[in-house]
Amino acid sequence: MGMHIPLNKTNNAEKIDRNIEYRVQEMKTDLKLDDKQTVKLRNILIERERRRQGPNPMSPKEYNERLREFLTPEQYNTLVDIRKQRQQQQKIQPNNKQAAPHPDPNQDPDDVYN
């Protein structure tokens, strides 16, 4: 007799946590965030993920506005440039997953660090 073993929900939560931390570290490096900015970013990403699970997800517009609150103009411009580069890579190689890795396919397409 086969026995159904439910999936461990902790594994999914751990995957989400790893994905958030990966994005935090990538953005910290690419945008040269200081410690305070890194904490703010992490909090926004956690809130965004929490809200994604509920009835009021964070819109791309709200996400960008929240980032602008603590990024310098230079950092935000760098972010915009990175997004443009990644979008171009995706257009050139849309079926090549190596061109633009996506740890979570359900991520917002406006989020360059998904």
Backbone torsions as a table, in degrees:
resi	resn	phi	psi	omega
1	MET	NA	132.2	177.4
2	GLY	-84.1	146.9	179.9
3	MET	-120.0	129.6	179.6
4	HIS	-79.6	123.2	177.7
5	ILE	-109.6	118.0	-178.8
6	PRO	-65.9	148.5	176.9
7	LEU	-64.4	144.1	179.3
8	ASN	-76.7	111.9	-178.7
9	LYS	-64.8	-23.2	178.5
10	THR	-62.9	-35.9	179.8
11	ASN	-61.3	-39.9	178.6
12	ASN	-66.5	-43.4	178.7
13	ALA	-62.1	-40.2	178.4
14	GLU	-65.5	-38.4	178.0
15	LYS	-63.5	-43.4	178.1
16	ILE	-62.4	-45.1	178.6
17	ASP	-59.9	-42.8	178.9
18	ARG	-64.7	-40.1	179.7
19	ASN	-63.8	-44.4	177.8
20	ILE	-61.4	-46.8	-178.4
21	GLU	-64.6	-36.8	176.7
22	TYR	-59.9	-47.0	-179.7
23	ARG	-65.3	-39.5	178.2
24	VAL	-60.2	-48.5	-177.3
25	GLN	-66.0	-38.3	179.0
26	GLU	-65.3	-45.5	179.5
27	MET	-68.3	-36.2	177.9
28	LYS	-58.8	-43.7	179.9
29	THR	-71.0	-50.9	-175.2
30	ASP	-65.1	-37.1	-175.9
31	LEU	-100.9	-2.0	-179.4
32	LYS	55.8	53.9	-179.5
33	LEU	-74.5	144.5	172.6
34	ASP	-84.9	178.7	-175.6
35	ASP	-62.4	-41.3	179.6
36	LYS	-65.1	-41.3	178.7
37	GLN	-65.2	-37.8	-179.9
38	THR	-63.9	-41.6	177.9
39	VAL	-63.5	-44.6	179.7
40	LYS	-62.3	-43.2	178.7
41	LEU	-61.0	-48.2	-179.3
42	ARG	-57.7	-43.7	-179.8
43	ASN	-63.2	-39.8	178.5
44	ILE	-65.8	-43.7	-179.9
45	LEU	-64.9	-38.3	177.1
46	ILE	-65.7	-45.7	178.2
47	GLU	-61.9	-41.9	-180.0
48	ARG	-60.6	-42.8	178.9
49	GLU	-66.7	-42.5	179.0
50	ARG	-60.7	-45.2	-179.1
51	ARG	-69.8	-28.3	177.5
52	ARG	-60.4	-31.7	-178.9
53	GLN	-77.7	-13.3	-174.4
54	GLY	-111.7	-166.7	-175.5
55	PRO	-80.4	-10.0	-175.2
56	ASN	-127.2	70.8	-178.3
57	PRO	-67.1	153.1	178.7
58	MET	-73.6	125.3	179.9
59	SER	-74.7	157.7	174.6
60	PRO	-57.5	-36.7	178.9
61	LYS	-62.6	-47.0	179.3
62	GLU	-63.1	-41.8	179.0
63	TYR	-58.0	-47.7	179.8
64	ASN	-65.0	-39.3	177.6
65	GLU	-62.7	-40.8	179.5
66	ARG	-65.5	-38.7	177.6
67	LEU	-65.1	-40.9	-179.6
68	ARG	-63.0	-24.5	-179.6
69	GLU	-63.0	-29.4	-175.6
70	PHE	-124.3	-10.9	176.2
71	LEU	-83.2	146.7	172.8
72	THR	-72.9	161.8	176.7
73	PRO	-56.6	-37.8	179.3
74	GLU	-65.4	-42.8	179.1
75	GLN	-64.8	-41.8	179.8
76	TYR	-65.4	-40.4	177.0
77	ASN	-62.7	-38.6	176.0
78	THR	-62.2	-42.8	177.8
79	LEU	-59.5	-46.1	179.1
80	VAL	-60.6	-43.4	179.0
81	ASP	-62.4	-42.4	178.8
82	ILE	-63.1	-42.9	178.2
83	ARG	-59.2	-45.3	179.7
84	LYS	-61.1	-43.7	179.6
85	GLN	-61.7	-44.4	-179.1
86	ARG	-67.7	-37.0	177.2
87	GLN	-64.2	-39.1	177.3
88	GLN	-64.7	-41.4	177.5
89	GLN	-60.4	-40.9	-179.5
90	GLN	-67.2	-35.1	178.4
91	LYS	-69.3	-38.8	-178.8
92	ILE	-70.3	-42.3	-176.7
93	GLN	-129.4	67.4	-174.8
94	PRO	-65.0	-27.1	-178.0
95	ASN	-98.8	-1.3	-178.8
96	ASN	-95.7	105.4	-178.4
97	LYS	-67.6	-17.1	178.4
98	GLN	-73.8	-23.5	-176.9
99	ALA	-67.5	-39.5	-178.9
100	ALA	-146.0	92.0	-175.5
101	PRO	-63.6	140.5	179.5
102	HIS	-130.0	98.5	179.9
103	PRO	-60.3	-29.5	-178.7
104	ASP	-132.4	111.5	-177.4
105	PRO	-66.3	-12.3	-179.7
106	ASN	-90.3	6.6	-178.1
107	GLN	-71.6	157.3	178.1
108	ASP	-64.6	128.8	-179.1
109	PRO	-65.0	-19.2	177.2
110	ASP	-79.8	-9.7	-179.7
111	ASP	-90.4	106.5	-177.2
112	VAL	-64.6	-23.6	-176.2
113	TYR	-101.4	39.9	177.9
114	ASN	-96.2	NA	NA
